[in-house]
Amino acid sequence: MDLKIARTELDAKPKKIDLEKIEAMVEKEESTILYFDKDNSHKDLLTLQDHFEAKGKSFYMNEVKYGLSDNDYMYQVHIMS
């Protein structure tokens, strides 16, 4: 599964990260916070949640708005041991 990391520039295309890299980050640290782009489907993020909760991890996801428009948001994901 590939997910898109939140863009750092409004005109830039989001970079992709795969599940293996996310797992490596989570195993390395006790607590990991990731920001995902709004172009990700909510279903894919729920699949990510199911994956880590099945491994016994705590998973919290929020929408973070950074502008006045309804389209100015990203997903914040916090995964903990």
C-alpha atoms as one frame of an Amber mdcrd trajectory, in Angstrom:
protein
   0.000   0.000   0.000   1.354   3.423  -0.972   0.206   6.577   0.798   0.964
  10.194  -0.033   2.879  12.298   2.483   1.566  15.844   3.034   2.973  18.329
   0.541   5.282  21.067   1.705   4.388  23.426  -1.164   0.850  24.101  -2.387
   1.829  23.576  -6.049   4.007  20.500  -5.425   2.898  16.932  -5.940   2.807
  14.802  -2.775   5.554  12.202  -2.310   4.638   8.565  -1.732   5.611   6.287
   1.139   4.971   2.561   1.347   3.799   0.489   4.282   7.249  -1.060   4.841
   8.824   2.365   5.432   6.045   3.336   7.821   6.510   0.075   9.751  10.270
   0.713   9.984   9.630   4.196  11.392   7.157   2.867  13.959   9.495   0.061
  15.083  12.384   2.507  15.454  10.501   4.933  17.736   7.902   4.375  20.445
   5.752   7.177  19.072   5.519   8.301  15.446   3.558  11.224  14.007   2.993
  11.340  10.253   1.165  13.845   8.072  -0.649  12.524   5.011  -1.973  14.459
   2.043  -5.663  15.089   1.444  -5.376  13.097  -1.820  -5.270   9.842   0.174
  -8.554   8.024   0.381 -10.065   7.791   3.826 -10.494   4.064   3.202  -6.712
   3.616   2.763  -6.051   5.416   6.035  -8.589   3.212   7.814  -6.808   0.178
   6.333  -3.551   1.560   7.782  -5.298   1.927  11.134  -6.535  -1.668  11.050
  -3.029  -2.877  10.163  -1.350  -1.236  13.162  -4.144  -1.957  15.618  -3.879
  -5.655  14.660  -0.211  -5.420  15.728  -1.256  -4.031  19.133  -0.371  -0.393
  18.411  -2.487   2.636  19.338  -3.554   4.658  16.294  -5.018   8.179  16.330
  -6.036  10.093  13.209  -7.210  13.709  12.875  -7.943  16.118  10.047  -5.778
  19.211  10.372  -7.020  22.354   8.623  -4.353  24.864   7.610  -6.411  27.401
   5.663  -9.873  28.898   5.351 -10.971  26.720   2.437 -12.615  23.349   3.055
  -9.949  21.828   0.769  -7.045  23.044   2.919  -6.493  20.057   5.177  -4.230
  17.083   5.795  -4.419  13.980   7.942  -2.354  13.689  11.114  -1.645  10.114
  12.190  -0.094   9.270  15.555   1.020   5.656  16.064   2.214   4.533  19.495
   3.400   1.287  21.046
